[in-house]
Amino acid sequence: MSLTKKITVTALFTGMVAALTIFVAVPIFIGYLNIGDALIMLLATVLPAPMMFVIGGVGSGLADFTLGFPQYIIFTVLIKGSEGVLVSYLYRKLEGSLKRFVPFIAGGLWITLAYGLTDVFLTQSWEYFIPSASYNIIQGMGCALIAIALAPGFSSMMRKLLNK
């Protein structure tokens, strides 16, 4: 893929992640639930890790900014960028049935743990880990299930569109 195409694709999908996250946001007690992770996971099946770090991190960080959660922006950029890298890496390295499930489940578990620890840091209290992990596991595993269901068709379609 040419540099121009990489920049264009990265910008386009960064905007799509931000838009999906913003427009399907469900407010909860210290943040919001969304399905932007499903798009991050799906894109990670066809795009390389460096692009996924930018798409997942910046797209989700823009959503935090837009929705009024500035305290999460730096954490979100790192967590969601890392999620994109993790899923992309595992999807390329694993084979067979492991490839079908493990990358997405790992991505969902990563955001559960990372946001649980982020909420502990932001509140300075371990009491928030369990509530945070409880709603983040719903988001993470829900998005993982969406990605598992859609990945075969999505990957095939996107490879054709991207000429890969």
DSSP file (Angstrom, degrees, kcal/mol; ACC not computed):
  #  RESIDUE AA STRUCTURE BP1 BP2  ACC     N-H-->O    O-->H-N    N-H-->O    O-->H-N    TCO  KAPPA ALPHA  PHI   PSI    X-CA   Y-CA   Z-CA
    1    1 A M              0   0    0      0, 0.0   162,-0.0     0, 0.0   161,-0.0   0.000 360.0 360.0 360.0 133.0    0.0    0.0    0.0
    2    2 A S     >  -     0   0    0      1,-0.1     4,-2.6     4,-0.0     5,-0.2  -0.254 360.0-112.0 -69.3 160.6    1.4    3.4   -0.9
    3    3 A L  H  > S+     0   0    0      1,-0.2     4,-2.5     2,-0.2     5,-0.2   0.900 118.7  52.8 -60.4 -41.6    2.1    6.0    1.7
    4    4 A T  H  > S+     0   0    0      1,-0.2     4,-2.3     2,-0.2    -1,-0.2   0.916 110.9  46.5 -60.6 -43.7   -0.7    8.2    0.4
    5    5 A K  H  > S+     0   0    0      2,-0.2     4,-3.0     1,-0.2     5,-0.3   0.894 110.9  52.4 -67.0 -40.0   -3.2    5.3    0.6
    6    6 A K  H  X S+     0   0    0     -4,-2.6     4,-2.5     2,-0.2    -2,-0.2   0.926 111.8  45.9 -60.9 -44.7   -2.0    4.4    4.1
    7    7 A I  H  X S+     0   0    0     -4,-2.5     4,-2.5     2,-0.2    -2,-0.2   0.918 115.1  47.2 -64.4 -43.4   -2.6    8.0    5.3
    8    8 A T  H  X S+     0   0    0     -4,-2.3     4,-2.6    -5,-0.2    -2,-0.2   0.933 114.5  45.4 -64.4 -47.2   -6.0    8.2    3.6
    9    9 A V  H  X S+     0   0    0     -4,-3.0     4,-2.6     2,-0.2     5,-0.3   0.906 113.6  50.5 -63.6 -42.5   -7.1    4.8    4.9
   10   10 A T  H  X S+     0   0    0     -4,-2.5     4,-2.1    -5,-0.3    -2,-0.2   0.931 113.1  45.4 -61.8 -46.1   -5.9    5.7    8.4
   11   11 A A  H  X S+     0   0    0     -4,-2.5     4,-2.1    -5,-0.2    -2,-0.2   0.920 113.5  50.1 -63.8 -44.3   -7.6    9.0    8.5
   12   12 A L  H  X S+     0   0    0     -4,-2.6     4,-1.8     1,-0.2    -2,-0.2   0.941 115.5  41.0 -60.1 -49.9  -10.9    7.6    7.1
   13   13 A F  H  X S+     0   0    0     -4,-2.6     4,-2.4     2,-0.2    -1,-0.2   0.782 109.5  58.9 -75.3 -25.7  -11.1    4.8    9.6
   14   14 A T  H  X S+     0   0    0     -4,-2.1     4,-2.2    -5,-0.3    -1,-0.2   0.935 109.4  45.8 -62.6 -45.0   -9.9    7.0   12.5
   15   15 A G  H  X S+     0   0    0     -4,-2.1     4,-2.8     1,-0.2    -2,-0.2   0.877 111.3  52.2 -63.7 -38.6  -13.0    9.1   11.8
   16   16 A M  H  X S+     0   0    0     -4,-1.8     4,-2.8     2,-0.2     5,-0.3   0.909 109.1  48.9 -66.6 -41.1  -15.2    6.1   11.5
   17   17 A V  H  X S+     0   0    0     -4,-2.4     4,-2.4     2,-0.2     5,-0.2   0.933 113.5  47.7 -62.2 -45.0  -14.1    4.8   14.9
   18   18 A A  H  X S+     0   0    0     -4,-2.2     4,-2.6     2,-0.2    -2,-0.2   0.941 114.1  46.7 -60.5 -47.4  -14.7    8.2   16.4
   19   19 A A  H  X S+     0   0    0     -4,-2.8     4,-2.8     2,-0.2     5,-0.2   0.926 113.7  46.6 -63.7 -46.2  -18.1    8.5   14.8
   20   20 A L  H  X S+     0   0    0     -4,-2.8     4,-1.2     1,-0.2    15,-0.4   0.910 114.5  48.3 -62.6 -41.7  -19.3    5.0   15.7
   21   21 A T  H  < S+     0   0    0     -4,-2.4    -2,-0.2    -5,-0.3    -1,-0.2   0.910 115.7  44.0 -64.3 -42.8  -18.1    5.5   19.3
   22   22 A I  H >< S+     0   0    0     -4,-2.6     3,-1.0    -5,-0.2    -2,-0.2   0.927 116.2  43.9 -69.3 -46.6  -19.8    8.9   19.7
   23   23 A F  H 3< S+     0   0    0     -4,-2.8    -1,-0.2     1,-0.3    -2,-0.2   0.598 118.0  43.4 -83.5  -9.9  -23.1    8.0   18.1
   24   24 A V  T 3< S+     0   0    0     -4,-1.2     2,-0.4    -5,-0.2    -1,-0.3  -0.213  83.2 136.1-122.5  42.0  -23.5    4.7   19.8
   25   25 A A    <   -     0   0    0     -3,-1.0     9,-0.2     9,-0.1    -3,-0.1  -0.777  36.5-163.9 -93.6 130.8  -22.4    5.8   23.3
   26   26 A V  E     -A   33   0A   0      7,-3.2     7,-3.1    -2,-0.4    -2,-0.0  -0.954  23.0-128.6-114.0 111.5  -24.4    4.7   26.3
   27   27 A P  E     +A   32   0A   0      0, 0.0     5,-0.3     0, 0.0     2,-0.2  -0.294  31.7 174.9 -62.6 139.9  -23.6    6.8   29.4
   28   28 A I  E >   -A   31   0A   0      3,-2.3     3,-1.1     0, 0.0     0, 0.0  -0.753  49.7 -73.9-133.0-176.2  -22.7    5.0   32.7
   29   29 A F  T 3  S+     0   0    0      1,-0.3     3,-0.0    -2,-0.2     0, 0.0   0.772 124.7  11.0 -61.2 -33.3  -21.5    6.2   36.0
   30   30 A I  T 3  S-     0   0    0    102,-0.0     2,-0.3    39,-0.0    -1,-0.3   0.035 135.7 -21.5-130.1  31.3  -17.9    7.1   35.2
   31   31 A G  E <  S-A   28   0A   0     -3,-1.1    -3,-2.3    -5,-0.0     2,-0.3  -0.898  78.8 -77.9 169.5-138.4  -17.8    7.0   31.4
   32   32 A Y  E     -A   27   0A   0     -2,-0.3     2,-0.3    -5,-0.3    -7,-0.0  -0.988  22.9-126.1-157.3 151.9  -19.8    5.4   28.6
   33   33 A L  E     +A   26   0A   0     -7,-3.1    -7,-3.2    -2,-0.3     2,-0.3  -0.753  37.6 162.6 -96.1 150.0  -20.2    2.1   26.8
   34   34 A N        -     0   0    0     -2,-0.3     3,-0.2    -9,-0.2    -9,-0.1  -0.946  45.2-126.0-155.9 173.2  -19.9    1.9   23.1
   35   35 A I  S >> S+     0   0    0    -15,-0.4     3,-1.0    -2,-0.3     4,-0.9   0.164  74.5 110.2-113.5  17.7  -19.3   -0.5   20.2
   36   36 A G  H 3> S+     0   0    0      1,-0.2     4,-2.1     2,-0.2     3,-0.2   0.807  70.8  66.0 -59.8 -29.0  -16.3    1.3   18.7
   37   37 A D  H 3> S+     0   0    0      1,-0.2     4,-2.9     2,-0.2    -1,-0.2   0.834  92.8  60.4 -63.5 -31.7  -14.1   -1.6   19.8
   38   38 A A  H <> S+     0   0    0     -3,-1.0     4,-2.4     2,-0.2    -1,-0.2   0.924 107.1  45.0 -61.8 -42.6  -16.0   -3.9   17.4
   39   39 A L  H  X S+     0   0    0     -4,-0.9     4,-2.8     2,-0.2     5,-0.2   0.900 111.9  52.2 -67.8 -39.9  -14.8   -1.8   14.5
   40   40 A I  H  X S+     0   0    0     -4,-2.1     4,-1.8     1,-0.2    -2,-0.2   0.946 112.3  46.0 -59.1 -47.6  -11.3   -1.6   15.9
   41   41 A M  H  < S+     0   0    0     -4,-2.9     4,-0.4     1,-0.2    -2,-0.2   0.905 113.7  48.5 -62.9 -42.3  -11.2   -5.4   16.1
   42   42 A L  H >< S+     0   0    0     -4,-2.4     3,-1.4     1,-0.2     4,-0.3   0.924 111.2  49.1 -65.7 -44.2  -12.6   -5.9   12.6
   43   43 A L  H >X S+     0   0    0     -4,-2.8     4,-2.0     1,-0.3     3,-1.8   0.841 100.9  65.9 -63.3 -32.1  -10.2   -3.4   11.0
   44   44 A A  T 3< S+     0   0    0     -4,-1.8    -1,-0.3     1,-0.3    -2,-0.2   0.659  89.4  67.3 -65.9 -14.7   -7.3   -5.2   12.8
   45   45 A T  T <4 S+     0   0    0     -3,-1.4    -1,-0.3    -4,-0.4    -2,-0.2   0.665 117.3  21.3 -77.2 -15.3   -8.0   -8.2   10.7
   46   46 A V  T <4 S+     0   0    0     -3,-1.8    -2,-0.2    -4,-0.3    -1,-0.1   0.557 112.6  70.2-127.3 -14.7   -6.9   -6.4    7.5
   47   47 A L  S  < S-     0   0    0     -4,-2.0    -1,-0.1     1,-0.1     5,-0.0  -0.820  81.4-105.1-112.3 149.6   -4.7   -3.5    8.6
   48   48 A P     >  -     0   0    0      0, 0.0     4,-2.1     0, 0.0     3,-0.4  -0.259  34.3-105.7 -71.1 158.3   -1.2   -3.5   10.0
   49   49 A A  H  > S+     0   0    0      1,-0.2     4,-2.2     2,-0.2     5,-0.2   0.851 115.1  54.4 -52.9 -46.1   -0.4   -2.9   13.7
   50   50 A P  H  > S+     0   0    0      0, 0.0     4,-1.4     0, 0.0    -1,-0.2   0.911 111.3  45.7 -60.6 -39.8    1.0    0.7   13.3
   51   51 A M  H  > S+     0   0    0     -3,-0.4     4,-2.9     1,-0.2    -2,-0.2   0.895 111.4  53.6 -65.9 -38.5   -2.1    1.9   11.4
   52   52 A M  H  X S+     0   0    0     -4,-2.1     4,-2.6     1,-0.2     5,-0.5   0.830 102.1  57.9 -67.6 -31.7   -4.3    0.2   14.0
   53   53 A F  H  X S+     0   0    0     -4,-2.2     4,-2.1    -5,-0.2     5,-0.4   0.940 113.1  39.8 -61.7 -44.9   -2.5    2.0   16.8
   54   54 A V  H  X>S+     0   0    0     -4,-1.4     4,-2.2     3,-0.2     5,-0.8   0.943 118.0  47.3 -68.8 -48.3   -3.4    5.3   15.3
   55   55 A I  H  X5S+     0   0    0     -4,-2.9     4,-1.4     1,-0.2     5,-0.3   0.953 120.2  37.0 -60.2 -52.5   -6.9    4.3   14.2
   56   56 A G  H  X5S+     0   0    0     -4,-2.6     4,-1.5    -5,-0.2    25,-0.3   0.925 124.1  40.4 -67.4 -45.4   -7.9    2.7   17.5
   57   57 A G  H  X5S+     0   0    0     -4,-2.1     4,-2.4    -5,-0.5    -3,-0.2   0.964 121.9  36.3 -71.5 -53.9   -6.1    5.2   19.8
   58   58 A V  H  X5S+     0   0    0     -4,-2.2     4,-2.7    -5,-0.4     5,-0.2   0.910 117.3  52.4 -70.4 -41.5   -6.8    8.5   18.0
   59   59 A G  H  X<S+     0   0    0     -4,-1.4     4,-1.4    -5,-0.8    -1,-0.2   0.931 115.9  40.1 -59.1 -45.8  -10.4    7.6   16.9
   60   60 A S  H  X S+     0   0    0     -4,-1.5     4,-2.2    -5,-0.3    -1,-0.2   0.859 113.3  54.9 -72.7 -35.7  -11.4    6.6   20.4
   61   61 A G  H  X S+     0   0    0     -4,-2.4     4,-2.3     1,-0.2    -2,-0.2   0.897 106.0  52.4 -63.1 -40.2   -9.5    9.5   22.0
   62   62 A L  H  X S+     0   0    0     -4,-2.7     4,-2.7     1,-0.2    -1,-0.2   0.879 107.7  52.6 -61.4 -37.5  -11.4   12.0   19.8
   63   63 A A  H  X S+     0   0    0     -4,-1.4     4,-2.7     2,-0.2    -2,-0.2   0.924 107.5  50.7 -65.1 -43.7  -14.6   10.4   21.0
   64   64 A D  H  X>S+     0   0    0     -4,-2.2     5,-3.1     1,-0.2     4,-0.6   0.926 112.9  47.1 -58.0 -44.5  -13.6   10.9   24.7
   65   65 A F  H ><5S+     0   0    0     -4,-2.3     3,-0.9     3,-0.2    -2,-0.2   0.938 114.3  46.1 -62.1 -47.9  -12.8   14.5   23.9
   66   66 A T  H 3<5S+     0   0    0     -4,-2.7    -2,-0.2     1,-0.2    -1,-0.2   0.861 113.0  49.3 -65.3 -37.5  -16.1   15.0   22.0
   67   67 A L  H 3<5S-     0   0    0     -4,-2.7    -1,-0.2    -5,-0.2    -2,-0.2   0.463 120.1-104.9 -85.8  -0.9  -18.2   13.3   24.7
   68   68 A G  T <<5S+     0   0    0     -3,-0.9    -3,-0.2    -4,-0.6     3,-0.1   0.833  82.9 121.4  86.7  33.5  -16.7   15.3   27.5
   69   69 A F    >>< +     0   0    0     -5,-3.1     3,-1.7    -6,-0.2     4,-0.5  -0.486  19.5 153.9-122.9  61.5  -14.3   12.8   29.2
   70   70 A P  G >4  +     0   0    0      0, 0.0     3,-0.9     0, 0.0     4,-0.4   0.779  65.8  69.2 -63.2 -26.3  -10.9   14.5   28.9
   71   71 A Q  G 34 S+     0   0    0      1,-0.2     4,-0.3    -3,-0.1     3,-0.1   0.727 103.1  45.9 -64.2 -19.9   -9.6   12.6   31.9
   72   72 A Y  G <> S+     0   0    0     -3,-1.7     4,-3.4     1,-0.1     5,-0.3   0.605  84.9  94.9 -96.1 -13.0   -9.6    9.4   29.9
   73   73 A I  H <X S+     0   0    0     -3,-0.9     4,-2.7    -4,-0.5     5,-0.2   0.886  87.6  41.4 -53.6 -53.7   -8.1   10.7   26.6
   74   74 A I  H  > S+     0   0    0     -4,-0.4     4,-1.8     1,-0.2    -1,-0.2   0.893 118.5  47.5 -64.2 -38.3   -4.4    9.7   27.2
   75   75 A F  H  > S+     0   0    0     -4,-0.3     4,-3.3     2,-0.2     5,-0.2   0.923 112.3  50.1 -65.8 -43.7   -5.4    6.4   28.7
   76   76 A T  H  X>S+     0   0    0     -4,-3.4     4,-2.9     2,-0.2     5,-0.6   0.912 107.1  53.5 -62.6 -43.9   -7.8    5.7   25.8
   77   77 A V  H  X5S+     0   0    0     -4,-2.7     4,-1.5    -5,-0.3    -1,-0.2   0.934 116.5  39.3 -56.6 -45.7   -5.2    6.5   23.1
   78   78 A L  H  X5S+     0   0    0     -4,-1.8     4,-2.0    -5,-0.2    -2,-0.2   0.911 120.1  44.3 -71.2 -43.2   -2.8    4.0   24.7
   79   79 A I  H  X5S+     0   0    0     -4,-3.3     4,-2.1     2,-0.2    -3,-0.2   0.954 119.8  38.4 -69.5 -51.0   -5.5    1.4   25.6
   80   80 A K  H  X5S+     0   0    0     -4,-2.9     4,-2.1    -5,-0.2   -23,-0.3   0.849 116.2  52.4 -73.4 -32.9   -7.4    1.4   22.3
   81   81 A G  H  X<S+     0   0    0     -4,-1.5     4,-1.9    -5,-0.6    -1,-0.2   0.931 112.0  46.6 -63.2 -44.2   -4.2    1.8   20.2
   82   82 A S  H  X S+     0   0    0     -4,-2.0     4,-3.1    -5,-0.2    -2,-0.2   0.852 107.8  57.0 -65.3 -35.5   -2.8   -1.2   22.0
   83   83 A E  H  X S+     0   0    0     -4,-2.1     4,-2.7     2,-0.2     5,-0.3   0.939 107.3  48.2 -59.9 -46.7   -6.0   -3.1   21.5
   84   84 A G  H  X S+     0   0    0     -4,-2.1     4,-2.2   -32,-0.2    -2,-0.2   0.903 113.9  46.6 -60.6 -41.7   -5.7   -2.6   17.7
   85   85 A V  H  X S+     0   0    0     -4,-1.9     4,-2.8     2,-0.2     5,-0.2   0.928 113.0  49.5 -65.5 -45.8   -2.0   -3.7   17.8
   86   86 A L  H  X S+     0   0    0     -4,-3.1     4,-2.7     2,-0.2     5,-0.3   0.938 114.3  43.3 -60.4 -50.1   -2.8   -6.8   19.9
   87   87 A V  H  X S+     0   0    0     -4,-2.7     4,-2.6     1,-0.2     5,-0.2   0.919 115.1  50.0 -64.8 -43.1   -5.7   -7.9   17.7
   88   88 A S  H  X S+     0   0    0     -4,-2.2     4,-1.6    -5,-0.3    -2,-0.2   0.934 113.4  46.0 -59.7 -47.5   -3.8   -7.2   14.5
   89   89 A Y  H  X S+     0   0    0     -4,-2.8     4,-1.9     1,-0.2     3,-0.3   0.950 115.6  44.4 -61.6 -51.6   -0.7   -9.1   15.7
   90   90 A L  H  X S+     0   0    0     -4,-2.7     4,-2.6     1,-0.2    -1,-0.2   0.880 109.8  55.9 -64.3 -38.0   -2.7  -12.2   17.0
   91   91 A Y  H  < S+     0   0    0     -4,-2.6    -1,-0.2    -5,-0.3    -2,-0.2   0.856 112.8  42.3 -63.7 -33.9   -4.9  -12.4   14.0
   92   92 A R  H  < S+     0   0    0     -4,-1.6    -1,-0.2    -3,-0.3    -2,-0.2   0.804 118.9  43.6 -80.8 -30.4   -1.8  -12.6   11.7
   93   93 A K  H  < S+     0   0    0     -4,-1.9    -2,-0.2    -5,-0.2    -3,-0.2   0.807 100.8  73.7 -88.1 -31.7    0.2  -15.0   14.0
   94   94 A L     <  -     0   0    0     -4,-2.6     2,-0.3    -5,-0.2     0, 0.0  -0.434  63.0-159.7 -85.8 159.5   -2.5  -17.5   14.9
   95   95 A E    >>  +     0   0    0     -2,-0.1     3,-1.0     4,-0.0     4,-0.6  -0.894  46.6   1.1-133.0 163.6   -4.0  -20.2   12.6
   96   96 A G  H >> S-     0   0    0     -2,-0.3     4,-0.9     1,-0.2     3,-0.5  -0.238 123.3 -14.4  64.6-144.4   -7.1  -22.3   12.4
   97   97 A S  H 3> S+     0   0    0      1,-0.2     4,-1.0     2,-0.2     5,-0.3   0.774 132.0  64.3 -67.6 -25.9   -9.8  -22.0   15.0
   98   98 A L  H X> S+     0   0    0     -3,-1.0     4,-2.0     1,-0.2     3,-0.7   0.910 100.2  52.5 -61.4 -40.3   -7.5  -20.0   17.4
   99   99 A K  H << S+     0   0    0     -4,-0.6    -1,-0.2    -3,-0.5    -2,-0.2   0.814 104.0  58.5 -63.6 -30.7   -7.4  -17.2   14.8
  100  100 A R  H 3< S+     0   0    0     -4,-0.9    -1,-0.2    -3,-0.2    -2,-0.2   0.783 126.4   8.1 -71.4 -28.8  -11.2  -17.1   14.7
  101  101 A F  H <X S+     0   0    0     -4,-1.0     4,-2.2    -3,-0.7     3,-0.5   0.764 111.4  69.1-121.8 -45.9  -11.6  -16.4   18.5
  102  102 A V  H  X S+     0   0    0     -4,-2.0     4,-2.9    -5,-0.3     5,-0.3   0.850  95.9  53.5 -57.3 -45.8   -8.4  -15.6   20.4
  103  103 A P  H  > S+     0   0    0      0, 0.0     4,-1.9     0, 0.0    -1,-0.2   0.907 114.2  42.6 -58.6 -39.8   -7.5  -12.2   19.0
  104  104 A F  H  > S+     0   0    0     -3,-0.5     4,-2.3     2,-0.2    -2,-0.2   0.895 114.9  47.9 -74.8 -41.1  -10.9  -10.8   19.7
  105  105 A I  H  X S+     0   0    0     -4,-2.2     4,-2.6     2,-0.2     5,-0.2   0.910 111.8  51.5 -65.2 -41.4  -11.3  -12.3   23.2
  106  106 A A  H  X S+     0   0    0     -4,-2.9     4,-2.4    -5,-0.3    -2,-0.2   0.910 109.3  50.7 -61.7 -41.5   -7.8  -11.0   24.0
  107  107 A G  H  X S+     0   0    0     -4,-1.9     4,-2.0    -5,-0.3    -2,-0.2   0.913 111.4  47.7 -61.6 -43.4   -8.7   -7.5   22.8
  108  108 A G  H  X S+     0   0    0     -4,-2.3     4,-1.6     1,-0.2    33,-0.2   0.891 113.1  47.4 -65.6 -40.3  -11.9   -7.6   25.0
  109  109 A L  H  X S+     0   0    0     -4,-2.6     4,-2.4     2,-0.2     5,-0.2   0.874 108.4  56.8 -68.1 -36.7  -10.0   -8.8   28.0
  110  110 A W  H  X S+     0   0    0     -4,-2.4     4,-3.0    -5,-0.2     5,-0.2   0.941 108.4  44.8 -59.9 -48.7   -7.3   -6.2   27.5
  111  111 A I  H  X S+     0   0    0     -4,-2.0     4,-2.4     1,-0.2     5,-0.3   0.862 111.3  55.1 -68.0 -31.6   -9.7   -3.3   27.6
  112  112 A T  H  X S+     0   0    0     -4,-1.6     4,-1.7    -5,-0.2    -2,-0.2   0.961 115.1  37.6 -61.3 -51.3  -11.4   -4.7   30.6
  113  113 A L  H  X S+     0   0    0     -4,-2.4     4,-2.4     2,-0.2     5,-0.2   0.933 118.0  49.5 -65.7 -47.1   -8.2   -4.9   32.6
  114  114 A A  H  X S+     0   0    0     -4,-3.0     4,-2.1    -5,-0.2    -2,-0.2   0.897 114.0  43.4 -65.7 -41.9   -6.7   -1.7   31.3
  115  115 A Y  H  X S+     0   0    0     -4,-2.4     4,-2.6    -5,-0.2    -1,-0.2   0.839 110.6  56.9 -73.8 -30.3   -9.8    0.4   32.0
  116  116 A G  H  X S+     0   0    0     -4,-1.7     4,-1.7    -5,-0.3    -2,-0.2   0.939 111.9  42.1 -60.1 -45.8  -10.2   -1.2   35.4
  117  117 A L  H  X S+     0   0    0     -4,-2.4     4,-2.3     2,-0.2    -2,-0.2   0.849 111.8  55.7 -70.0 -34.0   -6.7   -0.1   36.3
  118  118 A T  H  X S+     0   0    0     -4,-2.1     4,-2.9    -5,-0.2     5,-0.2   0.928 107.9  48.2 -62.2 -44.7   -7.3    3.3   34.7
  119  119 A D  H  X S+     0   0    0     -4,-2.6     4,-2.2     2,-0.2     6,-0.3   0.866 109.7  52.7 -66.5 -35.1  -10.4    3.9   36.9
  120  120 A V  H  X>S+     0   0    0     -4,-1.7     4,-1.5    -5,-0.2     5,-1.1   0.932 112.7  45.7 -61.9 -44.7   -8.4    2.8   40.0
  121  121 A F  H  <5S+     0   0    0     -4,-2.3    -2,-0.2     2,-0.2    -1,-0.2   0.931 114.4  46.7 -64.0 -46.7   -5.7    5.4   39.0
  122  122 A L  H  <5S+     0   0    0     -4,-2.9    -1,-0.2     1,-0.2    -2,-0.2   0.854 122.4  34.7 -67.4 -34.8   -8.2    8.2   38.3
  123  123 A T  H  <5S-     0   0    0     -4,-2.2    -1,-0.2    -5,-0.2    -2,-0.2   0.595  98.6-134.6 -93.7 -12.1  -10.2    7.6   41.5
  124  124 A Q  T  <5S+     0   0    0     -4,-1.5     2,-0.3    -5,-0.2    -3,-0.2   0.851  72.1 105.9  58.8  35.8   -7.2    6.6   43.6
  125  125 A S    > < -     0   0    0     -5,-1.1     3,-1.3    -6,-0.3    -2,-0.2  -0.960  64.9-151.8-150.0 127.5   -9.3    3.7   45.0
  126  126 A W  G >> S+     0   0    0     -2,-0.3     3,-1.6     1,-0.3     4,-0.5   0.648  90.3  82.8 -68.4 -14.1   -9.2    0.0   44.3
  127  127 A E  G 34 S+     0   0    0      1,-0.3    -1,-0.3     2,-0.1     3,-0.2   0.740  86.4  56.6 -61.4 -21.5  -12.9    0.0   45.1
  128  128 A Y  G <> S+     0   0    0     -3,-1.3     4,-2.2     1,-0.2    -1,-0.3   0.551  84.6  82.5 -88.7  -7.6  -13.6    1.1   41.6
  129  129 A F  H <> S+     0   0    0     -3,-1.6     4,-3.2     2,-0.2     5,-0.3   0.957  92.3  44.8 -63.2 -50.3  -11.8   -1.9   39.9
  130  130 A I  H  X S+     0   0    0     -4,-0.5     4,-2.4     2,-0.2    -1,-0.2   0.939 115.9  45.1 -63.8 -49.1  -14.7   -4.4   40.1
  131  131 A P  H  > S+     0   0    0      0, 0.0     4,-1.8     0, 0.0     5,-0.2   0.935 117.0  46.7 -59.5 -42.8  -17.4   -2.0   39.0
  132  132 A S  H  X S+     0   0    0     -4,-2.2     4,-2.4     1,-0.2    -2,-0.2   0.946 113.8  46.5 -63.0 -48.7  -15.2   -0.7   36.2
  133  133 A A  H  X S+     0   0    0     -4,-3.2     4,-2.1    -5,-0.2    -1,-0.2   0.846 107.6  60.6 -62.6 -33.1  -14.2   -4.2   35.1
  134  134 A S  H  X S+     0   0    0     -4,-2.4     4,-0.9    -5,-0.3    -1,-0.2   0.926 112.7  33.8 -63.3 -46.4  -17.9   -5.3   35.3
  135  135 A Y  H  X S+     0   0    0     -4,-1.8     4,-1.9     1,-0.2    -1,-0.2   0.823 117.0  55.2 -81.3 -28.1  -19.1   -2.9   32.7
  136  136 A N  H  X S+     0   0    0     -4,-2.4     4,-3.3    -5,-0.2     5,-0.2   0.816 103.4  55.2 -72.7 -28.0  -15.9   -3.0   30.6
  137  137 A I  H  X S+     0   0    0     -4,-2.1     4,-2.6     2,-0.2     5,-0.4   0.863 106.5  52.4 -70.0 -33.0  -16.2   -6.8   30.3
  138  138 A I  H  X S+     0   0    0     -4,-0.9     4,-2.0    -5,-0.2    -2,-0.2   0.951 115.3  40.4 -63.2 -48.1  -19.7   -6.3   28.9
  139  139 A Q  H  X S+     0   0    0     -4,-1.9     4,-2.5     2,-0.2     5,-0.2   0.948 118.5  46.8 -64.7 -49.0  -18.3   -3.8   26.3
  140  140 A G  H  X S+     0   0    0     -4,-3.3     4,-2.0   -32,-0.2    -2,-0.2   0.924 118.8  38.3 -62.2 -47.8  -15.2   -5.8   25.6
  141  141 A M  H  X S+     0   0    0     -4,-2.6     4,-2.5   -33,-0.2    -1,-0.2   0.846 114.5  55.2 -75.5 -32.7  -16.8   -9.2   25.2
  142  142 A G  H  X S+     0   0    0     -4,-2.0     4,-2.0    -5,-0.4    -2,-0.2   0.936 112.2  43.3 -61.6 -45.3  -19.8   -7.8   23.4
  143  143 A C  H  X S+     0   0    0     -4,-2.5     4,-2.6     2,-0.2    -2,-0.2   0.863 111.4  55.0 -68.1 -36.1  -17.6   -6.2   20.8
  144  144 A A  H  X S+     0   0    0     -4,-2.0     4,-2.8    -5,-0.2    -2,-0.2   0.916 107.9  49.3 -62.3 -42.4  -15.5   -9.4   20.6
  145  145 A L  H  X S+     0   0    0     -4,-2.5     4,-2.3     2,-0.2    -2,-0.2   0.906 110.7  49.9 -63.7 -41.1  -18.7  -11.4   19.8
  146  146 A I  H  X S+     0   0    0     -4,-2.0     4,-2.2     2,-0.2    -2,-0.2   0.940 113.4  46.5 -60.9 -46.2  -19.6   -8.8   17.1
  147  147 A A  H  X S+     0   0    0     -4,-2.6     4,-2.5     1,-0.2    -2,-0.2   0.899 110.5  52.1 -64.6 -41.0  -16.1   -9.1   15.6
  148  148 A I  H  < S+     0   0    0     -4,-2.8    -1,-0.2     1,-0.2    -2,-0.2   0.918 113.4  45.3 -60.3 -43.1  -16.1  -12.9   15.8
  149  149 A A  H  < S+     0   0    0     -4,-2.3     4,-0.3    -5,-0.2    -2,-0.2   0.877 123.9  32.3 -68.7 -38.0  -19.4  -13.0   14.0
  150  150 A L  H  X S+     0   0    0     -4,-2.2     4,-2.8    -5,-0.2     5,-0.3   0.644  93.0  90.6 -97.0 -16.1  -18.5  -10.4   11.3
  151  151 A A  H  X S+     0   0    0     -4,-2.5     4,-3.0     1,-0.2     5,-0.3   0.861  83.0  52.8 -56.0 -45.6  -14.8  -11.0   10.8
  152  152 A P  H  > S+     0   0    0      0, 0.0     4,-1.7     0, 0.0    -1,-0.2   0.954 118.8  34.7 -59.7 -49.1  -14.9  -13.6    8.0
  153  153 A G  H  > S+     0   0    0     -4,-0.3     4,-2.4     2,-0.2    -2,-0.2   0.899 119.5  51.0 -69.5 -40.9  -17.1  -11.6    5.7
  154  154 A F  H  X S+     0   0    0     -4,-2.8     4,-3.0     2,-0.2     5,-0.2   0.933 110.3  48.8 -62.7 -47.6  -15.7   -8.2    6.7
  155  155 A S  H  X S+     0   0    0     -4,-3.0     4,-2.3    -5,-0.3    -1,-0.2   0.914 112.5  48.1 -60.6 -44.2  -12.1   -9.3    6.2
  156  156 A S  H  X S+     0   0    0     -4,-1.7     4,-1.6    -5,-0.3    -1,-0.2   0.931 114.5  45.6 -62.6 -46.5  -12.9  -10.7    2.7
  157  157 A M  H  X S+     0   0    0     -4,-2.4     4,-2.2     1,-0.2    -2,-0.2   0.920 114.2  48.0 -63.3 -45.1  -14.8   -7.6    1.7
  158  158 A M  H  X S+     0   0    0     -4,-3.0     4,-2.7     1,-0.2    -1,-0.2   0.859 106.5  56.4 -68.5 -35.4  -12.1   -5.2    3.0
  159  159 A R  H  <>S+     0   0    0     -4,-2.3     5,-2.9    -5,-0.2     4,-0.4   0.905 109.7  47.1 -62.3 -39.2   -9.2   -7.1    1.3
  160  160 A K  H ><5S+     0   0    0     -4,-1.6     3,-0.8     3,-0.2    -2,-0.2   0.930 113.4  47.6 -65.7 -45.2  -11.0   -6.6   -2.0
  161  161 A L  H 3<5S+     0   0    0     -4,-2.2    -2,-0.2     1,-0.2    -1,-0.2   0.871 116.9  42.4 -64.3 -37.1  -11.6   -2.9   -1.3
  162  162 A L  T 3<5S-     0   0    0     -4,-2.7    -1,-0.2    -5,-0.2    -2,-0.2   0.431 109.3-123.5 -89.6   0.6   -8.0   -2.3   -0.2
  163  163 A N  T < 5       0   0    0     -3,-0.8    -3,-0.2    -4,-0.4    -4,-0.1   0.910 360.0 360.0  57.2  45.0   -6.7   -4.5   -3.1
  164  164 A K      <       0   0    0     -5,-2.9    -4,-0.2    -6,-0.2    -5,-0.1   0.406 360.0 360.0-101.6 360.0   -4.8   -6.7   -0.7
